[in-house]
Amino acid sequence: MKAIKIFLTVSFLACFAFTSAHKYYVSITQIEYVKEQKSVQLISRIFIDDFERLLRERYDETITLSKNNEAKNAQYYIEKYLKEKIQIHINGSKVALEYIGKEYENDIMYCYLEITQVSAIKTFEIKNHVLYDLFDDQQNIIRTKINGKNKSFVLIKENDKGLLNFK
């Protein structure tokens, strides 16, 4: 009986070891308003392999994103893409994103952006189209901490905008 259990367990694991699991396409963007600094700070977490694939298809097929062997033009393309795909309106006006930089941790790229000279937020609107042009089922999770309130929502290709009202 014990031999049959072991055989079934090994057979079960072997079947799943060679099948590919469904891959999820997701990014997470954390947004925090730091009133004392008059700054909105964004951190976007994106899978490195997905972003590298996108940059190769869109800009340069030889580009590499890696802590140790990164392409020289990678920083330029990352900034260009994020500024095109993330749009923010504060109090009804479009604001400019400043790209601060990025860092890698395991298979995730952390991208840092900032909006400066924000004295107050009454309304906050974000469109995040990151990776929609590559993956139809891409989900962009937005987590905000604005005016002491935490809000979260998920943006998808068909519903790509989030609006928060603090009036």
QUIPEHU-V174545 format. One record per residue. N is the residue number from 1. RES is the residue in one letter. PSI is psi in degrees with one decimal (* if undefined). OMEGA is omega in radians with two decimals (* if undefined). D_LAST is the distance of its C-alpha to the last C-alpha in Angstrom with 2 decimals. Layout:
# QUIPEHU-V174545
n->{N,N}
res->{RES,RES}
psi->{PSI,PSI}
omega->{OMEGA,OMEGA}
d_last->{D_LAST,D_LAST}
This chain:
# QUIPEHU-V174545
n->{1,2,3,4,5,6,7,8,9,10,11,12,13,14,15,16,17,18,19,20,21,22,23,24,25,26,27,28,29,30,31,32,33,34,35,36,37,38,39,40,41,42,43,44,45,46,47,48,49,50,51,52,53,54,55,56,57,58,59,60,61,62,63,64,65,66,67,68,69,70,71,72,73,74,75,76,77,78,79,80,81,82,83,84,85,86,87,88,89,90,91,92,93,94,95,96,97,98,99,100,101,102,103,104,105,106,107,108,109,110,111,112,113,114,115,116,117,118,119,120,121,122,123,124,125,126,127,128,129,130,131,132,133,134,135,136,137,138,139,140,141,142,143,144,145,146,147,148,149,150,151,152,153,154,155,156,157,158,159,160,161,162,163,164,165,166,167}
res->{M,K,A,I,K,I,F,L,T,V,S,F,L,A,C,F,A,F,T,S,A,H,K,Y,Y,V,S,I,T,Q,I,E,Y,V,K,E,Q,K,S,V,Q,L,I,S,R,I,F,I,D,D,F,E,R,L,L,R,E,R,Y,D,E,T,I,T,L,S,K,N,N,E,A,K,N,A,Q,Y,Y,I,E,K,Y,L,K,E,K,I,Q,I,H,I,N,G,S,K,V,A,L,E,Y,I,G,K,E,Y,E,N,D,I,M,Y,C,Y,L,E,I,T,Q,V,S,A,I,K,T,F,E,I,K,N,H,V,L,Y,D,L,F,D,D,Q,Q,N,I,I,R,T,K,I,N,G,K,N,K,S,F,V,L,I,K,E,N,D,K,G,L,L,N,F,K}
psi->{-42.9,-38.5,-37.1,-42.1,-44.3,-44.2,-45.6,-40.8,-47.0,-42.5,-43.4,-47.8,-37.7,-38.4,-41.1,-20.1,-26.1,11.4,144.0,132.0,156.5,133.9,135.0,138.2,106.6,145.5,156.5,127.0,121.1,132.7,128.2,132.3,118.7,95.0,-40.9,-31.0,-0.7,48.4,137.8,119.8,130.5,138.1,116.1,128.4,121.8,141.0,130.5,-45.3,-36.8,-44.8,-39.1,-42.9,-43.8,-48.5,-36.2,-43.0,-33.2,-39.5,-51.9,112.4,-8.2,0.3,142.8,132.0,114.0,144.5,-36.6,-21.0,50.9,143.0,145.9,-32.0,5.7,-46.4,-43.2,-47.4,-36.0,-49.1,-47.0,-47.6,-48.0,-39.0,-28.3,-36.8,-15.3,118.9,133.2,136.7,128.5,126.4,36.3,-5.5,137.0,136.1,154.6,136.0,136.9,123.7,121.9,-40.7,-167.9,163.3,158.9,141.4,112.8,-117.0,16.6,140.5,126.9,119.0,130.4,127.2,160.6,149.2,124.9,168.2,45.3,104.4,-28.6,152.3,116.7,-37.5,146.1,120.9,135.9,137.6,125.3,103.2,17.2,124.3,3.2,-32.4,-7.2,-38.4,119.8,-29.2,19.4,137.0,133.0,108.6,130.5,126.5,124.7,149.7,97.2,131.3,37.9,5.8,133.1,127.7,147.5,147.4,162.6,128.1,135.2,170.4,-39.4,-16.8,80.9,13.8,139.4,138.4,127.5,137.3,125.8,21.5,*}
omega->{-3.14,3.12,3.12,3.11,3.13,3.13,3.14,3.11,3.13,3.12,3.13,-3.14,3.13,3.12,-3.10,-3.14,-3.07,3.04,-3.13,3.10,3.11,3.12,3.10,3.13,-3.03,2.95,3.09,3.10,3.08,-3.11,3.12,3.06,3.11,-3.01,-3.11,3.14,-3.07,-2.99,2.97,-3.07,-3.11,2.99,3.09,3.08,-3.06,3.08,-3.08,-3.08,3.10,-3.11,3.10,3.10,3.13,-3.13,3.10,-3.13,-3.02,-2.97,-2.96,-3.06,3.14,-3.04,3.12,3.04,-3.08,3.11,-3.03,-3.02,-3.06,3.09,-3.09,-3.09,-3.08,-3.11,3.14,-3.11,3.10,3.13,-3.12,-3.09,-3.10,3.13,3.06,-2.94,3.08,3.13,-3.11,3.01,3.07,-3.11,3.06,-3.11,3.09,-3.13,-3.13,3.06,3.04,3.12,-3.11,-3.12,-3.13,3.03,-3.11,3.01,-3.05,-3.10,-3.11,3.02,3.07,3.13,-3.08,3.11,-3.11,2.99,-3.07,3.08,3.09,-3.06,3.12,3.09,3.05,3.03,-3.13,3.14,3.11,2.92,3.14,-3.11,-3.09,3.08,3.07,-3.12,3.12,-3.06,3.13,-3.10,3.09,3.04,3.10,-3.12,-3.14,3.07,-3.09,2.94,-3.07,3.14,3.09,-3.13,3.08,3.09,3.09,3.03,-3.13,3.09,3.05,-3.07,-3.09,3.14,-2.90,-3.06,3.04,-3.13,3.09,-3.12,-3.12,-3.12,*}
d_last->{68.36,66.65,67.73,66.17,62.80,62.90,63.92,61.11,58.50,59.76,59.95,56.40,55.03,57.13,55.74,52.15,52.97,53.85,51.10,47.88,44.73,41.81,39.70,35.94,34.00,30.78,28.74,26.09,23.45,21.70,18.73,17.71,15.62,17.92,16.15,19.60,21.04,18.16,19.03,17.90,21.00,22.20,25.27,26.67,29.59,31.97,35.52,37.97,40.41,37.86,36.51,40.08,41.14,38.35,39.27,42.92,42.39,40.06,41.48,44.55,46.65,48.06,44.85,44.71,41.82,43.39,43.26,46.98,47.73,44.71,45.29,44.96,42.59,40.29,37.68,37.52,37.07,34.47,32.29,32.96,32.12,28.87,27.56,28.55,27.11,23.74,21.23,17.74,15.15,12.45,10.06,12.57,15.63,18.27,19.12,22.57,23.54,26.24,28.74,29.91,32.53,33.53,35.76,37.66,38.02,40.44,39.40,35.76,34.53,31.56,29.90,27.80,25.34,22.96,20.46,20.95,19.55,15.85,14.60,10.85,8.74,5.35,7.33,10.70,13.59,17.10,20.45,23.21,26.64,28.72,32.10,31.36,34.22,36.58,35.63,34.57,33.46,31.39,28.25,25.60,23.72,20.39,19.32,16.25,15.43,12.20,10.69,13.39,12.57,15.33,15.07,18.10,19.27,22.48,22.97,26.27,28.06,27.22,23.49,22.74,19.02,16.00,12.36,9.49,5.83,3.81,0.00}
